[in-house]
């Protein structure tokens, strides 16, 4: 039975910390694959700060290109509307009942997980793998989710999409913060430029 980690996010843009976390989690938990899912409209972010979904998908595709342990899905982009994790999980499990899924989230998201849309249903469906994020609490879990949460030994990397977007606006270098293919796409498309 294949084991797949679901790694959802705005990926605005995808950067090297995303890649390091995804590979560390894949390796540590023995996952066959990490499935990257760019959100169409994340419930916790203002759409004004997001590049168009098609651009975020294209950048994510470029970021993970060439590595067979990473795959990308347009499930949330195709569905449209607010990207609720529970809807994605149910859709994936219905389409692939022979696959065992885990959900990969940052410690900042764990802090607010109890307030996610149908959080209890998510925790009942899949184990939750948590990696450290700047500003996130790494070891605090609401008791009702404790049996479903596992912590990854991923390094804490102080790289964020907002920092990268700010650097692009200021005309500063983002080399080594994003994969070269993403950097070239940003330049070609003029994304985040001031």
C-alpha positions in Angstrom: 0.0 0.0 0.0 1.6 3.3 -1.1 2.3 5.9 1.6 1.9 9.5 0.6 2.5 12.7 2.6 0.1 15.6 1.6 2.0 18.9 1.6 -0.5 21.7 0.9 0.3 25.4 0.9 0.1 28.6 -1.0 3.6 28.1 -2.4 3.8 31.8 -3.0 6.6 31.1 -4.1 7.9 27.6 -3.3 11.3 27.9 -1.8 14.3 25.8 -0.6 12.9 25.4 2.9 9.8 23.7 1.4 12.0 21.3 -0.5 14.2 20.5 2.6 11.2 19.9 4.8 9.4 17.7 2.3 12.4 15.5 1.7 13.3 15.3 5.4 9.7 14.3 6.3 9.6 11.8 3.4 12.9 10.2 4.5 12.2 10.2 8.3 8.7 8.7 7.9 9.5 6.3 5.1 6.9 7.9 2.7 6.9 6.7 -0.9 6.0 10.1 -2.1 5.2 13.7 -1.0 2.2 15.1 -2.9 2.5 18.9 -3.2 -0.9 20.6 -3.4 -1.0 24.4 -4.2 -4.1 25.9 -2.6 -6.6 27.7 -4.8 -7.8 30.0 -2.1 -6.4 29.3 1.4 -8.8 30.2 4.2 -6.2 31.8 6.3 -4.6 34.2 3.7 -5.8 37.3 1.9 -6.0 36.7 -1.8 -4.4 40.1 -2.5 -1.0 38.7 -1.4 -1.2 35.6 -3.6 0.1 35.2 -7.1 -2.5 33.7 -9.4 -3.1 30.0 -8.8 -1.8 29.0 -12.2 1.5 30.8 -11.4 1.9 29.1 -8.0 1.2 25.8 -9.6 3.7 26.4 -12.4 6.4 27.5 -9.8 5.7 24.4 -7.7 6.0 22.2 -10.7 9.3 23.7 -11.5 10.6 23.5 -7.9 10.0 19.7 -7.6 10.8 18.8 -11.2 13.0 15.9 -11.8 12.5 14.2 -8.5 10.3 11.1 -8.6 9.5 11.1 -4.9 7.7 14.4 -5.3 4.5 14.9 -7.2 2.1 17.8 -7.7 -1.7 17.8 -7.8 -4.1 20.4 -9.1 -6.9 19.0 -7.1 -7.6 22.2 -5.2 -7.1 24.4 -8.2 -9.6 22.3 -10.2 -12.1 22.3 -7.4 -11.9 26.1 -6.9 -13.4 27.9 -4.0 -11.9 27.9 -0.5 -9.3 25.2 -0.1 -10.3 23.2 2.9 -8.0 20.4 3.8 -10.8 18.0 4.8 -12.4 18.3 1.3 -9.0 17.5 -0.3 -8.4 14.5 2.0 -11.9 13.0 1.3 -11.5 13.5 -2.5 -8.0 11.9 -2.5 -9.1 8.9 -0.3 -12.1 8.3 -2.5 -10.0 8.4 -5.7 -7.2 6.3 -4.2 -8.6 4.0 -1.4 -5.5 1.8 -1.5 -3.1 4.7 -0.5 -2.2 5.6 3.0 -2.1 9.4 3.5 -0.4 11.6 6.1 -0.8 15.4 6.4 2.3 17.5 6.6 1.9 20.9 8.4 4.1 23.5 10.0 4.2 24.1 13.8 2.6 27.5 13.2 -0.4 25.7 11.6 -0.5 23.2 14.5 -1.0 26.1 16.9 -4.3 27.0 15.1 -5.2 23.5 13.9 -8.1 23.1 16.4 -9.8 26.0 14.5 -9.4 24.5 11.1 -12.5 23.6 9.2 -13.5 20.1 10.5 -10.2 19.7 12.4 -11.5 16.6 14.3 -12.5 14.9 11.0 -9.0 15.6 9.6 -7.3 14.1 12.6 -9.6 11.0 12.4 -8.7 10.4 8.7 -4.9 10.9 8.7 -1.8 11.1 10.9 -0.4 14.7 11.1 3.3 15.2 10.6 4.5 18.5 12.0 7.7 20.3 11.1 9.2 23.4 12.9 8.4 26.8 11.6 9.7 30.2 12.8 7.2 31.5 15.3 5.5 28.2 15.7 5.3 26.1 18.9 6.9 22.7 18.2 5.6 20.6 21.1 2.2 22.0 22.0 -0.7 19.7 20.9 -4.3 19.8 22.0 -4.9 16.6 23.9 -7.7 15.5 21.5 -5.2 15.4 18.7 -2.2 14.0 20.6 -2.4 10.5 19.2 -2.4 11.7 15.6 0.5 14.1 15.8 4.1 13.1 14.9 7.0 15.6 14.9 9.6 15.7 12.2 13.3 16.3 12.8 13.5 18.9 10.0 15.8 21.8 10.5 14.3 25.2 11.4 14.9 27.4 8.4 14.1 31.1 8.5 13.0 31.4 4.9 9.5 32.6 4.1 7.5 33.5 1.0 6.9 37.0 2.4 10.6 37.6 2.7 11.2 36.4 -0.8 8.4 38.5 -2.2 9.8 41.6 -0.4 13.3 40.9 -1.8 11.9 40.7 -5.3 10.0 44.0 -4.9 13.2 45.6 -3.7 15.2 44.2 -6.6 17.4 42.1 -4.3 18.8 38.7 -4.9 16.8 35.6 -4.2 19.5 33.2 -5.5 19.7 30.1 -3.2 16.4 31.0 -1.5 14.4 29.4 -4.4 15.3 26.8 -6.9 16.8 28.3 -10.1 13.8 27.2 -12.2 11.5 29.2 -9.8 13.8 32.2 -9.9 13.8 32.2 -13.7 10.0 31.9 -13.8 9.6 34.8 -11.4 11.8 36.9 -13.6 10.1 35.9 -16.8 6.6 36.5 -15.5 7.5 39.6 -13.5 5.9 38.2 -10.4 6.1 40.1 -7.1 8.0 43.0 -8.8 7.5 46.4 -7.4 
